[in-house]
Amino acid sequence: MRIFAFALLFFSVLFIYGQKNAFPREEVHLSFDYFKKNLNETVKAEINAAWDELEPGHELEFHLLSKEERKKLSKDHQFKLSGFRADSVATYLHRKRIAARYTSFNIDYFDHLTNGQCGTNASYKAFTKRKGVISTIVEKDPYYLDYYPHSESSTISNTCHEYELYPAYGGIITGNQGTLVKFPPNCFRGHTFKSSDKVEVLLCEYYTINDILFSGLTTANYDRIIETGGMVFIEVKYKDEVLSLKSDQPIQIFFPNNSDEEKKGMRSFDGKKRSGLINWELNKQAENRYIKAGDNVFEESVENLEGDFEGEYEGEEGYYAEVDGYLMKTNQMGFINCDRFYDVKQKVDLIVKVEGKTPYSTRIIFKDIKSILPGYAYSPEDDVKFSDLPKGEVVYVLAYNISKDKKSGSFAYQKITLGEQGQISLSPETMSIANLQNEIDVLFN
């Protein structure tokens, strides 16, 4: 009993109180060996399959005793055995990098007066004072993805440049890669600037696969694939204060289209940090339209400057588009992405095993669309999984890392057609940063 109490006490410290009936619950009966407490390979496979099939916003209860065990074993043995197994399942879920806050214990008391759910040491006494059959509950957050450890803290791409702007007059910033950003006069919240006042504008541009990849960026809207037409980061400072825009004074951003044709359905997405990566969220208030080469880039309605891009327009003198592009009108700064959703008709998954103990960034890059997807933790063996991929698309699967001194890195890739194989292995090789960047340039330029 001491061993069991210690085990349950140890793991109950790891788990917080589960959300009572917050999510719809599904149930799975695990196939343990009779009267054995440890997980066999069958049980591990059942846990993996059940977790993979669980819909976001649902929870899963693992039942840990067989009908035979509940029939033949004494109540005391049922209590102890289910407790040991609950600890084993919880440990396995933790090793799968499922956050502790998503896991809890449940007990079906033998007296059937009530059921109990426990996730904290505080409820340990009440939880073990009365006996019953213990089960393990895990819930999947509506936007849950535990991304695999990555090396973006050692990024090597620098596409950022600083500019000066007189906010009282507004102005247009021209980026090194063709981005144009127009600021209206007096568009910043909380300040009335004098004509001589200046602000600092930081503009970062991400158009090539190399820049996107080595800046630690990806193209995903939670679990949906998006295709990018370019990304920027915009930050404006006045005396070390980061400024924000007035809600009625949006900026206009021109993204040059470097492809051969217009991508229909491009919209503005805002970047928000989640699980260590930038997740792109659709900005439903932003307006957008396509600009042809030779047209005026910045146009404003004479009748309604805050309305849609329709009606009569008065062009901004001196800014004619040299190339086609997308014009976005938004009152947000920070990370902004010109994107469109990519519809997946037939979905497949891919498991990637990367050889070696060093943490790697594992990515999928599509051959025919500009999209980079992150892999996420899948198993205690450090496998990486990509879910809901479009069957038949040709992709490059990459694994890489960068040393802290940024002088060397490791890299491996494999070109595959999605759906032809469910699992691949990569063995990265050490190389200089110059060679690593050259490998990416050769593949995608």
Protein Blocks (a to p, Z undefined) as FASTA:
>chain_A
ZZmmmmmmmmmmmpccddehkbccddddddddehiabdcfklmmmmmmmmmmpcghiacd
ddfbdfklmmmpcfklmmmmmmmmmmmmmmmmmmnopafklgccddddfklmaccddfbf
klmmmmmmpgcdddddddddfkbccddddfklmccbdcbdcddddfknopadddfkopac
dddehkbghiacdfkbccdddddddfbfklmmmnopacdehjaccddebdcdddddeehi
acdddfklccddddddfbfbdcehiacdddddeehiacddddfkbccddddehiafbdcd
fklmmbccehjddddehiacfbdcdddddfbehjdddddddddfbdcddddddedjbdcd
dddddfkbccddddddfbfnopacdehiaehiacddddddddfklpaccdddddddehja
cbdcdddddddfklmmmmmmmmmZZ
